[in-house]
Amino acid sequence: MPAGSLLTVVIAFATNLAVAVAKTIAAAVTGSASMVAEATHSWADTGNEVFLLIAERRGSRKRDKRHPLGYGRETYIWSMFAAFGLFTVGSVVSIMHGIQELQTPSQDADYLVAYIVLAVAFVLEGFSFLQSLRQATRGGQRLKLRTLAYVSRTSNPTLRAVFAEDSTALLGLILAAAALALHQITGNAAWDAIGSIAVGMLLGGVAVFLIVRNIEYLRGRQVPDSTRAEVLRKLLERPAVERVTYLHIEFVGPSQLFLVAAVDIVGDRPEHQVAQQLRALEAEIERHENVTEAVLTLSTADERSLVP
């Protein structure tokens, strides 16, 4: 289990739990629809972190005979549960509560309590967000990608989920504060209800994004072209490899790859020696920390060579 990902999830869990308790108390005291939506949001995030912790633990198990490609794809399954939780508990409940408040507006409440809780929550959520931002920034720098591009493309679903949840939480707090302020200034409770609906729609959009990304990796997502070109270059740099005519690389877990290639071995040695060379090459490739399994076959003379 990557230490960075585990730390990011643990910090997010502790932060969301503390914030959820504070928002729940504030929602009960103020009766604000936006505060109810924010409390629901934080409880949904807290529950989701449990799923993400399970994802990190189960997905990092070593491969065995029953699962020769490891358990990495299980990470996407548990992350999918977290995304569905964000959608059903966070989004749907917030939108429904906002609609109910539009139909039956609540009376003015203690705005000061709400503002204090929102401010404290913003600081705590900001601390959690900085941790996920640091991890995402480091990952993006390794692949020469901007942070947001890396978060969108990374094969690490727990980092993507925590980053999305933390950034959404900060935006949700701003929306809730704006809705409360408009309610207080205008005396119209509809603004509070609209704030709840806006938070719910924001959560729904993020949840759909996370669900789509997890589906892509569960189906079998190939590596980016830049990574494929780099792997091809490294294969051709091997003294025993003359040509590469086929190359397939897909993710089987966070930063874990399954590689299949057809290669032309230098020389014209007997079959048993070529087989030994192929097995030795496979073992050498699999020593890389990101390669779960490598399968090499022989190219035929009429197959076109791949160029990096």
Secondary structure, 3 states (H helix, E strand, C coil): CCHHHHHHHHHHHHHHHHHHHHHHHHHHHHCCHHHHHHHHHHHHHHHHHHHHHHHHHHHCCCCCCCCCCCCCCHHHHHHHHHHHHHHHHHHHHHHHHHHHHHHCCCCCCCHHHHHHHHHHHHHHHHHHHHHHHHHHHHHHHHCCCCHHHHHHHCCCHHHHHHHHHHHHHHHHHHHHHHHHHHHHHHCCCHHHHHHHHHHHHHHHHHHHHHHHHHHHHHHCCECCHHHHHHHHHHHHHCCCEEEEEEEEEEEEECCEEEEEEEEEECCCCCHHHHHHHHHHHHHHHHCCCCEEEEEEEECCCCCCCCCC
